[in-house]
Amino acid sequence: MKRLGHGRSDRGRDEPHPLASALDAVRAEVAPQTLLASVQETWPTVAGATVAVQADPVSERDGVVTIACRSATWAQELDLMQAELLPRMREALAGGPFADGLEGLRFTADAARTDD
């Protein structure tokens, strides 16, 4: 048995665990179980890092998720990309509790809701 000093041993001590894994476990327990929360979680992966910085899912009504964009230009571009983004989001949600709940994406120019 290895001695740690002052008569203590390392018996019974666990190795430190990464904080990120502990936070992920807590987040999974307390995160709201809604379509919006699921879309918010998968949005950066589905949209890509560049788009995710410019637009955030902010609300949901009747299966349509509203995504607030930093400018009208971004809102228009993403609206034009909806035919690509919607199937990718549905695929990302597949297997989860909201796999069939996403009806559409709505893009708005609302910089106030996306500012950090």
Summary of the structure (lengths in Angstrom):
residues: 116
radius of gyration: 20.8
end to end distance: 51.4
largest distance: 69.0
contacts: 273
relative contact order: 0.16
helix: 48%
strand: 21%
